[in-house]
Amino acid sequence: MKFAFAFALLMAGTVAGQLRTGLFDLSGCSPTAINNNNVIVGICEGSQGFIRDAQGHVTKLPQLYPTALNNRGTVAGYLTTPDAPGSPVGSGRRGFVRSPGGSVSVFSIENGTFVHPLAINSSGQVVGYYAGFYNHEAFYRAASGKITILTAPCCDTPLAYKAGVATGINDDGEVAVTGVLPVTDGPQAVTWKPGKAPILVGPINNLFFVSVFGINNAGATFGTFAQPAAGGFQTSAWVQPAGAAPTLFDLQSANFLLHGAINKNRAAIVSNDFNISFYIGSDLKIRPITVDGCNNPNALAITDSGIVVGSCTGTPSGFVWIP
């Protein structure tokens, strides 16, 4: 109760009721995801996560680390327990799915360690990555609990990549995957759906290192690409409606763009390796994300109405930002 009371008190000026731009002012806690009902989940110091509903009520999640949230209130994330004697390092890190009612299902991946869910859709399908045969491998977990490995150099997988990360999934079950090509080691962006052939997305011709970070319910995708420039590479972003050509955005950033997200209106957020974040509006205008008191905001999630949450570099605090 002390935690919940402190959280509600501290957030009253910025988040309770109508959300406003400002620091997510709970010491030691930072948001990782937000849904369209303004429910926020995140991670706190002291080995615990939290769920904050739109009214400011807080549920603590001891030993659970939320990383994704759907509009029904189902949470996905990971938990860490000590590795069993003789087992690989990281085998104690497993995934979980928590229902709105509070029941928790824990899952692991055979021969995999460091399981890390990244997205969950309204049906409870979960995607993410784990440490496998070759660095990161992508996985898809059906609502039934069945797990499909999407990328691996050893096995008969749906995608012919030796490594990869599944970064997003929409309510139709379409998955956004960045795969690593077997020969060139370059990233390639695709969408995939169970029983369907993968579809290449993003700019392809004469460009390098194409990655996809998310997919919305209309099938629009968002990602980044790098191309040669003076002294190295220039990294920029793209947004692509389903069945159309991508629109390219020069963010004037020589730093690699690491992650992002896209909403139903094709507004997107992206952060680079220095945790400098940008907002690309549905009007195709680019804006930097800045929050007073938040050093280099690291944008992590966006709602369909455009509300952005994330972390502040160098501290365990976070922020809320509204364009």
C-alpha positions as CSV (number, residue, x, y, z in Angstrom):
1,M,0.0,0.0,0.0
2,K,2.9,2.4,0.7
3,F,4.2,1.9,-2.8
4,A,0.8,2.4,-4.4
5,F,0.1,5.5,-2.3
6,A,3.5,7.1,-3.1
7,F,3.1,6.4,-6.8
8,A,-0.4,7.9,-6.9
9,L,0.8,11.0,-5.0
10,L,3.8,11.5,-7.1
11,M,2.0,11.0,-10.4
12,A,-1.0,13.2,-9.5
13,G,0.5,16.3,-11.2
14,T,1.4,14.6,-14.5
15,V,-0.3,11.3,-15.1
16,A,-3.4,10.8,-12.9
17,G,-6.5,11.4,-15.0
18,Q,-5.4,13.1,-18.3
19,L,-1.8,12.4,-19.2
20,R,0.6,15.3,-19.7
21,T,4.2,15.6,-20.8
22,G,6.6,15.3,-17.9
23,L,8.7,13.1,-15.8
24,F,7.3,9.8,-14.6
25,D,8.1,10.9,-11.1
26,L,8.4,7.6,-9.1
27,S,12.0,7.2,-7.9
28,G,13.5,4.0,-9.2
29,C,10.8,3.1,-11.7
30,S,10.6,3.5,-15.4
31,P,7.8,2.7,-18.0
32,T,8.4,0.1,-20.7
33,A,4.9,-0.1,-22.3
34,I,1.5,1.7,-22.4
35,N,-1.8,0.6,-24.0
36,N,-4.6,2.6,-25.5
37,N,-6.4,2.6,-22.1
38,N,-3.5,4.5,-20.6
39,V,-2.4,1.5,-18.5
40,I,1.3,1.7,-18.0
41,V,3.7,-1.1,-17.1
42,G,7.4,-0.9,-16.3
43,I,10.3,-2.0,-14.1
44,C,11.5,-0.7,-10.7
45,E,14.7,-1.1,-8.8
46,G,14.5,-3.9,-6.2
47,S,13.6,-6.7,-8.6
48,Q,10.0,-5.8,-9.3
49,G,7.7,-4.6,-12.0
50,F,4.6,-2.6,-11.8
51,I,1.2,-2.0,-13.5
52,R,-0.4,1.4,-13.2
53,D,-4.0,1.7,-14.3
54,A,-5.5,4.9,-15.8
55,Q,-6.8,6.0,-12.4
56,G,-3.3,5.8,-10.8
57,H,-3.8,2.5,-8.9
58,V,-0.6,0.4,-8.8
59,T,0.0,-3.3,-8.7
60,K,3.4,-4.5,-7.7
61,L,4.9,-7.4,-9.6
62,P,7.7,-8.9,-7.5
63,Q,10.4,-10.7,-9.5
64,L,8.6,-9.9,-12.8
65,Y,9.9,-7.5,-15.4
66,P,7.1,-6.4,-17.8
67,T,8.2,-5.5,-21.4
68,A,4.9,-5.5,-23.3
69,L,1.2,-4.9,-22.8
70,N,-1.9,-5.4,-24.9
71,N,-5.2,-3.4,-24.8
72,R,-6.9,-6.1,-22.7
73,G,-4.4,-5.6,-19.9
74,T,-2.4,-8.8,-20.5
75,V,1.2,-8.3,-19.7
76,A,4.3,-10.1,-21.1
77,G,7.8,-9.9,-19.9
78,Y,10.6,-12.0,-18.3
79,L,11.6,-13.2,-14.9
80,T,15.0,-14.3,-13.6
81,T,15.7,-17.2,-11.3
82,P,19.1,-18.7,-10.5
83,D,20.4,-21.0,-13.2
84,A,20.2,-24.7,-12.2
85,P,23.5,-26.4,-11.5
86,G,25.1,-27.6,-14.7
87,S,22.7,-25.6,-16.9
88,P,23.7,-22.9,-19.4
89,V,24.2,-19.3,-18.1
90,G,20.9,-17.5,-18.5
91,S,18.7,-20.5,-18.5
92,G,17.0,-19.1,-15.4
93,R,15.7,-16.1,-17.4
94,R,12.3,-17.2,-18.8
95,G,9.3,-15.5,-20.3
96,F,5.9,-14.9,-18.7
97,V,2.4,-13.9,-19.6
98,R,0.2,-12.4,-16.9
99,S,-3.6,-12.3,-17.4
100,P,-5.7,-9.2,-16.4
101,G,-6.9,-11.3,-13.5
102,G,-3.4,-11.9,-12.2
103,S,-2.6,-15.4,-13.2
104,V,0.9,-15.9,-14.5
105,S,2.1,-18.4,-17.0
106,V,5.8,-18.9,-17.3
107,F,7.5,-20.3,-20.4
108,S,11.0,-21.3,-21.5
109,I,12.5,-22.2,-24.9
110,E,14.3,-25.5,-25.4
111,N,18.0,-25.0,-25.8
112,G,17.5,-21.2,-25.3
113,T,18.5,-18.8,-22.6
114,F,17.8,-15.1,-21.8
115,V,14.2,-15.2,-23.1
116,H,13.0,-11.7,-23.8
117,P,9.4,-11.0,-25.0
118,L,9.0,-7.7,-26.9
119,A,5.4,-7.5,-28.0
120,I,1.9,-9.1,-27.3
121,N,-1.3,-8.7,-29.3
122,S,-4.9,-8.7,-28.2
123,S,-5.1,-12.5,-28.7
124,G,-2.2,-13.1,-26.3
125,Q,0.3,-14.0,-29.0
126,V,3.8,-13.1,-27.9
127,V,7.0,-12.4,-29.9
128,G,10.5,-11.6,-29.0
129,Y,14.0,-13.1,-28.9
130,Y,16.3,-15.4,-26.9
131,A,19.9,-16.4,-26.8
132,G,20.3,-19.4,-29.1
133,F,22.7,-21.0,-31.4
134,Y,23.8,-17.8,-33.0
135,N,23.3,-14.8,-30.7
136,H,19.7,-13.7,-30.8
137,E,17.0,-15.9,-32.3
138,A,13.4,-14.9,-32.9
139,F,10.4,-16.7,-31.4
140,Y,6.6,-16.6,-31.7
141,R,4.4,-17.9,-28.9
142,A,0.8,-18.7,-29.8
143,A,-2.0,-18.0,-27.4
144,S,-2.1,-21.8,-26.7
145,G,1.4,-21.6,-25.5
146,K,3.0,-23.4,-28.5
147,I,6.3,-21.8,-29.4
148,T,7.7,-21.5,-32.9
149,I,11.3,-20.7,-33.5
150,L,11.5,-18.3,-36.4
151,T,15.2,-18.0,-37.0
152,A,18.0,-20.5,-36.3
153,P,21.0,-21.8,-38.3
154,C,20.4,-25.4,-37.2
155,C,16.8,-26.1,-37.8
156,D,13.8,-26.2,-40.2
157,T,12.4,-22.7,-39.4
158,P,9.8,-20.6,-41.2
159,L,12.4,-17.9,-42.0
160,A,15.8,-18.6,-43.7
161,Y,17.9,-16.5,-41.4
162,K,20.7,-17.6,-39.0
163,A,19.6,-15.2,-36.4
164,G,16.9,-12.6,-35.8
165,V,14.6,-10.6,-33.5
166,A,10.8,-10.6,-33.6
167,T,10.0,-7.0,-32.7
168,G,6.2,-6.6,-33.1
169,I,2.9,-8.4,-33.7
170,N,-0.4,-6.9,-34.7
171,D,-3.9,-8.2,-33.8
172,D,-4.1,-10.1,-37.1
173,G,-1.1,-12.2,-36.0
174,E,1.4,-10.6,-38.5
175,V,4.9,-10.5,-37.0
176,A,7.6,-8.0,-37.8
177,V,11.0,-9.7,-37.9
178,T,14.6,-8.5,-38.4
179,G,16.6,-11.4,-39.7
180,V,20.3,-11.8,-40.2
181,L,21.3,-13.1,-43.6
182,P,23.4,-16.3,-43.6
183,V,26.2,-15.0,-46.0
184,T,26.5,-11.3,-45.6
185,D,25.5,-11.0,-41.9
186,G,23.3,-8.1,-42.9
187,P,19.9,-7.5,-41.3
188,Q,16.8,-7.8,-43.5
189,A,13.3,-6.8,-42.6
190,V,10.3,-9.1,-43.2
191,T,6.7,-9.7,-42.0
192,W,5.5,-13.2,-41.3
193,K,2.3,-14.9,-40.3
194,P,1.8,-18.5,-39.4
195,G,1.1,-20.6,-42.5
196,K,2.2,-17.7,-44.8
197,A,5.3,-16.9,-46.7
198,P,7.4,-14.0,-45.4
199,I,7.2,-10.6,-47.1
200,L,10.1,-8.3,-47.5
201,V,9.5,-4.8,-46.2
202,G,11.4,-1.5,-46.1
203,P,13.8,0.0,-48.6
204,I,15.7,-2.8,-50.4
205,N,17.6,-1.6,-53.4
206,N,21.2,-0.3,-52.8
207,L,20.6,0.0,-49.1
208,F,22.1,-1.8,-46.2
209,F,21.2,-3.0,-42.7
210,V,17.4,-2.8,-43.0
211,S,15.6,-3.4,-39.7
212,V,11.9,-3.4,-38.8
213,F,10.8,-2.3,-35.3
214,G,7.0,-2.7,-35.4
215,I,3.8,-3.4,-37.3
216,N,0.3,-1.8,-36.7
217,N,-3.1,-3.4,-37.2
218,A,-3.4,-2.1,-40.7
219,G,-0.1,-3.9,-41.6
220,A,2.0,-0.7,-41.8
221,T,5.6,-1.3,-40.8
222,F,8.3,0.9,-39.4
223,G,12.0,0.5,-39.2
224,T,15.5,1.9,-40.0
225,F,18.2,1.5,-42.6
226,A,21.8,2.4,-43.0
227,Q,23.6,3.4,-46.2
228,P,27.2,4.4,-46.8
229,A,28.1,8.0,-46.0
230,A,31.3,10.0,-45.5
231,G,33.3,8.4,-42.7
232,G,30.9,5.4,-42.2
233,F,27.1,5.0,-42.4
234,Q,24.1,7.2,-42.3
235,T,21.2,5.7,-40.5
236,S,17.6,6.9,-41.2
237,A,14.0,5.6,-40.7
238,W,11.2,4.4,-42.9
239,V,7.4,4.0,-42.6
240,Q,5.6,1.7,-45.1
241,P,1.8,1.2,-45.4
242,A,0.8,-2.3,-46.4
243,G,1.1,-2.8,-50.1
244,A,2.8,0.5,-50.7
245,A,6.3,1.9,-51.0
246,P,8.1,3.1,-47.9
247,T,8.5,6.8,-47.0
248,L,12.1,7.6,-46.0
249,F,13.1,10.0,-43.2
250,D,16.5,11.5,-42.8
251,L,17.0,11.9,-39.1
252,Q,20.4,13.4,-39.7
253,S,21.8,10.9,-37.2
254,A,25.1,9.1,-37.8
255,N,24.3,6.8,-34.9
256,F,22.6,3.5,-35.3
257,L,18.9,3.5,-34.5
258,L,18.1,0.7,-32.1
259,H,14.4,0.4,-31.6
260,G,11.0,2.0,-32.1
261,A,7.3,1.5,-32.5
262,I,4.4,2.5,-34.7
263,N,0.7,3.2,-33.9
264,K,-2.5,2.9,-36.0
265,N,-2.1,6.3,-37.5
266,R,1.4,5.5,-38.7
267,A,3.0,7.8,-36.2
268,A,6.2,6.3,-35.0
269,I,9.0,6.8,-32.4
270,V,12.6,5.8,-32.7
271,S,15.7,6.0,-30.4
272,N,19.4,5.8,-31.4
273,D,22.4,4.3,-29.6
274,F,22.8,7.6,-27.6
275,N,19.2,7.4,-26.4
276,I,18.2,10.4,-28.5
277,S,14.6,9.9,-29.5
278,F,12.5,11.2,-32.4
279,Y,8.7,11.3,-33.1
280,I,7.6,10.9,-36.7
281,G,4.0,12.1,-36.9
282,S,1.3,10.9,-39.2
283,D,1.8,14.3,-41.0
284,L,5.3,13.0,-41.8
285,K,7.0,15.7,-39.7
286,I,9.9,14.8,-37.5
287,R,10.1,16.2,-33.9
288,P,12.7,15.4,-31.3
289,I,11.3,14.1,-28.0
290,T,12.4,16.3,-25.1
291,V,11.2,16.3,-21.5
292,D,12.4,18.8,-18.9
293,G,14.6,17.0,-16.3
294,C,14.9,13.8,-18.4
295,N,18.4,13.3,-19.9
296,N,18.3,11.9,-23.4
297,P,14.7,10.4,-23.4
298,N,14.7,6.8,-24.6
299,A,11.3,6.3,-26.2
300,L,9.9,2.8,-25.8
301,A,6.1,2.8,-26.6
302,I,3.4,4.8,-28.2
303,T,-0.4,4.7,-28.0
304,D,-2.8,5.2,-30.9
305,S,-3.5,8.7,-29.6
306,G,0.3,9.4,-29.7
307,I,1.2,9.3,-26.0
308,V,4.8,8.2,-25.7
309,V,6.5,6.7,-22.6
310,G,10.1,5.7,-22.0
311,S,13.2,5.9,-19.8
312,C,15.7,8.7,-19.0
313,T,19.3,8.0,-19.6
314,G,21.5,7.5,-16.6
315,T,18.7,7.2,-14.1
316,P,16.0,4.6,-13.3
317,S,13.3,7.3,-13.9
318,G,11.1,7.6,-16.9
319,F,8.8,10.1,-18.8
320,V,5.5,10.7,-20.5
321,W,5.5,12.8,-23.7
322,I,2.6,14.0,-25.8
323,P,3.1,15.7,-29.2
